[in-house]
């Protein structure tokens, strides 16, 4: 299993967002969930497809799966305190 820092950027500490990054700036200005979704140009590191590589349909599936992630996170967006203590163990 890959960890976020192993294949991506390290998470910023609370209050340390770089407001030159669009998603950080939007989240700060509008006090909302914001994200940067970058289109990959090579195959996925954690689930490569040796027969087809990165394809249009896989791109569509990736975009569609983002909706599930947002819906899953929504209940925790305005929670005060250590909400992560109540997460399902698979989400911690």
Residue frames as a rotation matrix with the C-alpha (Angstrom) as fourth column:
UNK 1
0.582 0.813 0.000 0.00
0.813 -0.582 0.000 0.00
0.000 0.000 -1.000 0.00
UNK 2
-0.340 -0.668 0.662 1.33
0.643 -0.679 -0.355 3.42
0.686 0.304 0.660 -0.95
UNK 3
0.056 0.305 -0.951 1.30
0.847 -0.518 -0.116 6.30
-0.528 -0.799 -0.288 1.52
UNK 4
0.904 0.424 0.053 0.49
0.389 -0.767 -0.509 9.80
-0.175 0.481 -0.859 0.33
UNK 5
0.629 -0.701 -0.337 4.02
-0.524 -0.702 0.482 11.15
-0.574 -0.127 -0.809 0.89
UNK 6
-0.053 -0.691 0.721 5.61
0.199 0.700 0.686 8.23
-0.978 0.180 0.101 -0.94
UNK 7
-0.358 -0.029 0.933 4.21
0.912 0.203 0.356 9.21
-0.199 0.979 -0.046 -4.35
UNK 8
0.441 0.597 0.671 3.00
0.680 -0.710 0.185 12.77
0.586 0.374 -0.718 -3.89
UNK 9
-0.202 -0.443 0.873 3.56
-0.207 -0.852 -0.481 16.01
0.957 -0.278 0.080 -2.04
UNK 10
-0.757 -0.031 -0.653 3.80
0.617 0.299 -0.728 16.05
0.218 -0.954 -0.207 1.72
UNK 11
0.350 0.932 0.100 0.63
0.800 -0.352 0.485 17.49
0.487 -0.090 -0.869 3.32
UNK 12
-0.345 -0.404 0.847 0.91
-0.019 -0.900 -0.436 21.06
0.938 -0.166 0.303 4.53
UNK 13
-0.776 0.094 -0.624 0.60
0.631 0.162 -0.759 21.69
0.030 -0.982 -0.185 8.26
UNK 14
0.299 0.951 -0.080 -2.60
0.954 -0.296 0.054 23.37
0.027 -0.093 -0.995 9.44
UNK 15
0.794 0.100 -0.600 -2.48
0.211 -0.970 0.117 27.09
-0.570 -0.219 -0.791 8.66
UNK 16
-0.136 -0.968 -0.209 0.48
-0.075 -0.200 0.977 26.64
-0.988 0.149 -0.045 6.31
UNK 17
0.471 0.401 0.786 -1.25
0.689 0.389 -0.611 26.58
-0.551 0.830 -0.093 2.92
UNK 18
-0.736 -0.673 -0.070 0.46
0.406 -0.523 0.750 28.14
-0.541 0.523 0.658 -0.08
UNK 19
0.176 0.921 -0.348 -2.13
0.217 -0.381 -0.899 30.67
-0.960 0.082 -0.267 -1.31
UNK 20
-0.363 -0.340 -0.867 -0.38
-0.787 -0.387 0.481 30.83
-0.499 0.857 -0.127 -4.71
UNK 21
-0.988 0.134 0.075 -1.92
0.153 0.891 0.427 27.40
-0.010 0.434 -0.901 -5.37
UNK 22
-0.599 0.792 0.115 -5.44
-0.428 -0.438 0.791 27.84
0.677 0.425 0.601 -6.74
UNK 23
0.107 0.718 -0.688 -7.17
0.344 0.623 0.703 25.22
0.933 -0.311 -0.180 -4.58
UNK 24
-0.413 -0.312 -0.855 -5.57
0.908 -0.067 -0.414 26.61
0.072 -0.948 0.311 -1.41
UNK 25
-1.000 0.011 0.013 -6.59
-0.011 -1.000 0.009 30.14
0.013 0.009 1.000 -2.35
UNK 26
-0.342 0.936 -0.083 -10.20
-0.311 -0.030 0.950 29.13
0.887 0.350 0.302 -3.18
UNK 27
0.047 0.333 -0.942 -10.52
0.717 0.645 0.264 27.15
0.695 -0.688 -0.209 0.07
UNK 28
-0.683 -0.392 -0.616 -9.20
0.718 -0.516 -0.468 30.10
-0.135 -0.762 0.633 2.07
UNK 29
-0.959 0.266 0.099 -11.32
-0.223 -0.922 0.317 32.75
0.176 0.282 0.943 0.35
UNK 30
-0.207 0.965 -0.158 -14.62
-0.631 -0.008 0.775 30.85
0.747 0.260 0.611 0.31
UNK 31
-0.491 -0.044 0.870 -14.11
-0.822 0.353 -0.446 28.59
-0.288 -0.934 -0.210 3.37
UNK 32
0.675 0.732 -0.092 -14.97
-0.699 0.595 -0.396 25.52
-0.235 0.331 0.914 1.35
UNK 33
0.306 -0.518 0.798 -13.59
0.266 0.852 0.451 22.22
-0.914 0.075 0.399 0.13
UNK 34
0.746 -0.162 -0.646 -11.28
-0.645 -0.418 -0.640 22.86
-0.166 0.894 -0.416 -2.82
UNK 35
0.374 -0.643 0.668 -8.87
0.177 0.757 0.629 20.59
-0.910 -0.117 0.397 -4.63
UNK 36
-0.022 -0.456 -0.890 -6.49
-0.932 -0.314 0.184 20.43
-0.363 0.833 -0.417 -7.51
UNK 37
0.539 0.250 0.804 -7.23
0.027 0.950 -0.313 17.56
-0.842 0.190 0.505 -9.84
UNK 38
-0.136 -0.708 -0.693 -4.37
-0.805 -0.329 0.494 17.00
-0.578 0.625 -0.525 -12.26
UNK 39
0.874 0.409 -0.263 -4.82
-0.478 0.622 -0.621 14.93
-0.091 0.668 0.739 -15.38
UNK 40
0.179 -0.843 0.507 -2.23
-0.180 0.478 0.859 12.15
-0.967 -0.245 -0.066 -15.40
UNK 41
0.489 -0.096 -0.867 -0.31
-0.870 -0.125 -0.477 11.51
-0.062 0.988 -0.144 -18.58
UNK 42
-0.566 -0.610 -0.554 1.12
-0.589 0.770 -0.245 8.15
0.576 0.188 -0.795 -17.58
UNK 43
0.067 0.636 -0.769 -0.29
0.118 0.760 0.639 5.03
0.991 -0.134 -0.024 -16.01
UNK 44
0.704 0.350 0.618 -1.29
-0.550 -0.281 0.786 4.82
0.449 -0.893 -0.006 -12.36
UNK 45
-0.358 -0.930 0.086 1.51
-0.745 0.229 -0.627 3.82
0.563 -0.288 -0.774 -9.96
UNK 46
-0.570 0.150 0.808 -0.78
-0.688 0.452 -0.569 1.85
-0.450 -0.879 -0.154 -7.64
UNK 47
0.171 0.679 0.714 -3.06
0.056 0.717 -0.695 0.15
-0.984 0.159 0.084 -10.21
UNK 48
-0.520 -0.422 -0.743 -1.31
-0.665 -0.346 0.662 0.03
-0.536 0.838 -0.100 -13.60
UNK 49
0.677 0.683 0.274 -3.05
-0.257 0.569 -0.781 -1.54
-0.689 0.458 0.561 -16.57
UNK 50
-0.288 -0.936 0.203 -0.33
-0.101 0.240 0.965 -3.51
-0.952 0.257 -0.164 -18.40
UNK 51
-0.184 0.274 0.944 -2.54
0.859 0.511 0.019 -4.05
-0.477 0.815 -0.329 -21.48
UNK 52
0.446 0.535 0.717 -3.78
0.833 -0.541 -0.114 -0.53
0.327 0.649 -0.687 -22.16
UNK 53
-0.712 -0.701 -0.045 -1.93
0.658 -0.642 -0.394 1.93
0.248 -0.310 0.918 -19.93
UNK 54
-0.577 0.498 -0.647 -3.68
0.194 -0.686 -0.701 5.26
-0.793 -0.531 0.299 -19.38
UNK 55
-0.711 0.409 0.572 -6.80
0.668 0.137 0.732 5.54
0.220 0.902 -0.371 -21.56
UNK 56
-0.683 0.552 0.478 -9.76
-0.360 -0.824 0.437 7.88
0.635 0.126 0.762 -22.03
UNK 57
0.340 0.865 -0.370 -12.19
-0.023 0.401 0.916 5.52
0.940 -0.303 0.156 -20.29
UNK 58
-0.004 -0.400 -0.917 -9.84
0.926 0.345 -0.154 5.18
0.378 -0.849 0.369 -17.30
UNK 59
-0.928 -0.292 0.233 -9.66
0.224 -0.934 -0.278 8.96
0.299 -0.206 0.932 -17.14
UNK 60
-0.224 0.936 0.273 -13.48
-0.427 -0.346 0.836 9.11
0.876 0.071 0.477 -17.05
UNK 61
0.430 0.353 -0.831 -13.61
0.479 0.691 0.541 6.54
0.765 -0.631 0.128 -14.26
UNK 62
-0.524 -0.695 -0.493 -11.05
0.816 -0.245 -0.523 8.52
0.243 -0.676 0.695 -12.26
UNK 63
-0.851 0.244 0.466 -13.10
-0.221 -0.970 0.106 11.72
0.477 -0.013 0.879 -12.60
UNK 64
0.156 0.977 -0.146 -16.32
-0.287 0.187 0.939 9.91
0.945 -0.105 0.310 -11.66
UNK 65
0.160 -0.134 -0.978 -14.69
0.757 0.652 0.035 8.34
0.633 -0.746 0.206 -8.60
UNK 66
-0.847 -0.480 0.227 -13.85
0.267 -0.755 -0.599 11.81
0.459 -0.447 0.768 -7.31
UNK 67
-0.143 0.887 0.439 -17.57
-0.557 -0.439 0.705 12.37
0.818 -0.144 0.557 -6.66
UNK 68
0.569 0.333 -0.752 -17.61
0.307 0.762 0.570 9.37
0.763 -0.555 0.332 -4.32
UNK 69
-0.371 -0.805 -0.462 -14.63
0.813 -0.042 -0.580 10.76
0.448 -0.591 0.671 -2.41
UNK 70
-0.798 0.113 0.592 -16.26
-0.211 -0.973 -0.098 14.17
0.564 -0.203 0.800 -1.96
UNK 71
0.271 0.962 0.008 -19.54
-0.441 0.117 0.890 12.59
0.855 -0.245 0.456 -0.80
UNK 72
0.376 -0.207 -0.903 -17.61
0.648 0.755 0.096 10.39
0.662 -0.622 0.418 1.67
UNK 73
-0.636 -0.745 -0.200 -15.72
0.689 -0.432 -0.582 13.40
0.347 -0.508 0.789 3.09
UNK 74
-0.275 0.559 0.782 -18.68
0.028 -0.808 0.588 15.78
0.961 0.183 0.207 3.25
UNK 75
0.701 0.639 -0.316 -19.90
0.347 0.081 0.934 14.81
0.622 -0.765 -0.165 6.76
UNK 76
0.320 -0.675 -0.664 -16.47
0.932 0.101 0.347 15.72
-0.168 -0.731 0.662 8.20
UNK 77
-0.094 -0.446 0.890 -16.02
0.718 -0.650 -0.250 19.13
0.690 0.615 0.381 6.56
UNK 78
0.029 0.179 0.983 -17.43
-0.340 -0.923 0.178 21.29
0.940 -0.340 0.034 9.37
UNK 79
0.721 0.226 -0.655 -16.83
0.430 0.595 0.679 18.98
0.543 -0.771 0.332 12.31
UNK 80
0.422 -0.568 0.707 -15.06
-0.749 -0.657 -0.082 20.51
0.511 -0.495 -0.703 15.29
UNK 81
0.397 -0.341 0.852 -12.50
-0.742 0.427 0.516 18.54
-0.540 -0.837 -0.084 17.25
UNK 82
-0.612 -0.791 0.022 -10.65
-0.666 0.530 0.526 15.31
-0.427 0.307 -0.850 16.44
UNK 83
0.417 0.872 -0.257 -13.15
-0.864 0.292 -0.411 13.80
-0.283 0.394 0.874 13.97
UNK 84
-0.022 -0.518 -0.855 -10.53
-0.750 0.574 -0.329 11.33
0.662 0.634 -0.401 12.79
UNK 85
-0.818 -0.257 0.514 -10.91
-0.561 0.550 -0.618 9.43
-0.124 -0.795 -0.594 16.08
UNK 86
-0.076 0.898 0.433 -14.39
-0.388 0.373 -0.842 8.36
-0.918 -0.233 0.320 14.94
UNK 87
0.010 0.014 -1.000 -13.49
-1.000 0.017 -0.010 7.37
0.017 1.000 0.014 11.39
UNK 88
0.974 0.227 -0.002 -13.89
-0.225 0.964 -0.139 3.85
-0.030 0.136 0.990 10.16
UNK 89
0.427 -0.874 0.231 -10.53
-0.026 0.244 0.969 2.07
-0.904 -0.419 0.082 10.76
UNK 90
0.183 -0.357 0.916 -10.02
0.919 0.394 -0.031 1.64
-0.350 0.847 0.400 6.99
UNK 91
0.703 0.143 0.697 -10.15
0.475 -0.824 -0.310 5.45
0.530 0.549 -0.647 6.61
UNK 92
0.897 -0.404 -0.178 -7.62
-0.071 -0.530 0.845 6.30
-0.436 -0.745 -0.505 9.31
